[in-house]
Amino acid sequence: MKKLLLAGLLGGLLVAWLMPAPAMAQNAFDGTWKVDLSKAHMPKKPDVLLLQNGIYECKTCAPAISVKADGEDHKVTGHPYFDMMAVKAADDHSIQETDKRDGKVVATSTMTVAPDGKTATFEFTDSSNTNADPVTGKGSMTRVTMGPKGAHAISGSWRTTSYSSVSDNGLTFAYKVDGDNLSMTSPTGQSYTARMDGTDAPYKGDPGTTSVSIRKLGKNSLQETDKRNGKVISISKMTIAADGTTMNIAVDDKLRGTSMSFVATRQ
């Protein structure tokens, strides 16, 4: 339900530079790209949540989370983007969450279940992996299974079906090819420069991604492998369409065991 799922997996996001026409003609990837949310395919695997007896659990978080839902800060471990979480039930159909890292608020979110219990909406502001303005957004979820009797309405399993909006800094990124090297920059402060031969290179500006490797699969296709302390956390394949104006992005999230796809358009 957070932007981390969307933006983090795309390997950062936004504007850095627009390549001059001659350079763009030389390489299909050069330039600035923006994800088109209307063409996004969300993971089919649902998120599993439970709020019962004063305890909030995110069973499909990686790693799983269990904290008191009393609105107070509680320590969580194993998450590079935050180390404290506060959760409270605003009413019988909605919850509010605040995440902190090193004492600083890095994300807030609200999830609200519809009166019929079949759908839910969420909205968030997230600066957990940005060095600039927070990424903000809204989206929708569809219930897959009900929670146990007597549990809060958010309990059960949910599949994210769409994002109605995400701020531009969470959707845009830039590529530049220079010889055998590919550079990526984003408005939220992520960047890397890696050889396109599968060699690991430092991934800068994201506490959850420490290295990246890029492998050229063809003239218009690349594969990006993101790692955290040597462990593969996601693999993305980017393919430029024949007309050069769109990029298909398929993401395999190894941490959560999910996959999704996006289409980005050249800006």
N, C-alpha and C positions, 0 to 999 in steps of 0.2 A: 504494500500500500504506500510505499515511499518512493520518492524519486530515485533513491539509490539503485533500486532494481533496474530503472530505465537508463539513467545516465551513466552509472558506474559501469555497466556492461558495454556501453558504447565506447569505452575507453577515453572518457573525458568529454568535452564538448565546447566548442565555438570558435568564433572568429579570430583570425590572426592576420591573415593577409589575403588579398586576391591576386592571383598570378596574372601577369600580362598575357595577352593573347598568344604570342609565339610560344611561351612556355607551356600554356595549357594545351596547345596543339601537340606538343611533344609527349606529354604524359596525361593519361585520362584521369588520374587521381588528383592532380594539382588543383587547388582552389578551396573554397569554403562551401560546406554542405550543411543542410538542415533537415532533420527528421520530419517527415510528414506523418503526424499522429493518426490521420484518417486511414492510413494504409498499414498501421501497426497490427501485428498478430501477437496477442498476449499469451503467456504460458497457459497450457491446459491444466497443469497440475495445480490444485487449489492450495491456498493458505489455510492452516488450521489454527483457530483461536479458541480460547476458553477463558471466561471470567465467571468464577464461581467461588463462593465462600471467601470472598475478599482477596482472591489470588488471580492475577492475570497471567496467562500462558500463551506464548507464541510457539506452538509445537513444531512448525516448519521453518522457523528462523534458523540460521546457521552460524553458531550453535543455538539450540533451543533456549527460550527465555522463560523464567518464572519469577515474578515479583509481586509484592503486595500491591493491591490496587487502592491505595490510600492517599494518592496525590503527593506522597513524599518521595524524595530521591532514594533509589536503592541501587546498590552496586551490581553491575553485570560484567561478566568476563568473556573473553574470547572474541569480542567485537572491536575491530580496529577503528571504527568511526565514532563510537561512544562508549563510555564506561559507567554511566549512571542513567537510570530511567525512572520517570515518575508517571504513573498511570492512575486515572480516576474516572469513575463513571459520572458523566455529566447528568445523565438521566437514565431511564430504563432502556433507551434505544441508542445511546451514543457514549463514546469514550473519548478522552483526551490523553495524549501522550506527549511528554517532553523528554528529550534526550540531551545529555550533557557529555562533554569531554574535557577533562582537566578543569572542571568547575564552570565551563562556559556552555551556554545553550547552543546546540548545533542543529537541532531539528525539533519541530513541533508538528503534530498531526491530530486530526479529528476524524473519527469514523462514525457515521450515523446510519442506522438500519431503518428502512422504510417501515411504515405501520404494518404492512402485510408480512414482513419478515423475509421476503423473497429477494430483495435487492438492498444494496447499501451504497452510500457515497463516501468519499474521503477527500480531504484536502490537506496540504502540507506546505511547510517551508523548511528547506534543508540546506544547511551550509556545512555539513559534515565532511564533504570532500571538495569544498570550494575555497579558494583564496580570494574571492571577490564577493559580489552580491549573492545572496541565497537563491537557490532554485525554488520556485513555487509552482504549485499545480493542483489540479482537481481530477477526480476520476470516479469510475463506477465499478461495482462488484456485483456478482450474481451468486446467490447461495447454492451450494452443492449438497450439503447435508446439514441437518439441524444439530444444535448442541444438546447436551443433556437437559432433562426436565429441571426447571428451577434456575437454570443458568441465565446470565445476562444475554440480551438479544444478539450481541456480537458473536456469541459462542457458536461454533460449528465450522464448516469448511466453506471457503469463498474463493471464487475465481475472478481475478481482475479482468474486466471485459473491455474497458476503454479508459483513455485519459481524455477528458474534455478540454483540458488546457495544461500546458507546461510552459514556463517562461523560456524565452529564446536562449538564454545562457545554458539551459539544460538540454537543448536540442541541437546546438550548432557546434561544428568542429571544422578544423582546416587541415589539409594535407599538403605537403610539398615534397616532391621527389627530386633528389640531387644525386645523379649517378646511381649507385647501388644503395643509397640511403633513403629512407622514408621518415619525414618528420611530421609529428602531429602536435597541434596546439589547440587549446580550448579557452573560452572566456572565464571558466571557473578555475583556471590555473594549472591544469594538467598539461604535460608535454613529454615527448620522447623523440629521440632520433635513433633509428635502428637500421642495421643492414638488412636487406631483404633476402637473407640466406638462412634464416632461422636462428641466428645468433642472439643470445639474450642481451638486452640493453636496459639501463635504468629507466624506470617509469617515475616521473617526478610529479609531485603535487597531490598525490592520492595516498592517504594512510593505509588503504586496503589493497593497493597494488604496488609491488616493489620492483617488478621487472616485466619486460615484454619482449616477445620475439615476433618478427614479421617474415613471412615466407611468400615469395612471389609464385603464384600458381599459374599465371598466364599473363598476357598483355594487359587484360582488364580485370584481373582477379588477384586478391591478396588474402592471406590468412593471418590473423593476429591471435597470439596466445598470451594471455595475461597470467602472471604468477604472483603469489604472496609467499615470500620467504622460501622460494624454490618449488612451491606446490602450485600446480595448474588450477586456476579458479574459473577461467572462462576461455572459450575459443570462439572467435568470430570470423566469418568469411564475408568479404566485401567484394561485390562484383558490379562493374560499371555496365550499364545497358548500352546497346549498340549506338543509340543516338547521343550518348555521352552526357545526358542531362540528369539521369537518375542513378542511384547506387542502391543495390539490394544488399541488406545486411542481415545475416543469419547468425544468431548468438546461441551458443550452447553453454549454459550456466552449470558448471561442474559442482559448485558448492551446494546448490539447491536441487540439482537434478532436473532442471527445466530447460526448455528451449523457446525462443521467440524470434520474430523477424520484423524488420523495419525497412522502410524505403526512405532514402534521403535524396533531396533535390539540390542540384547545383545552384548556388546563389550568385 
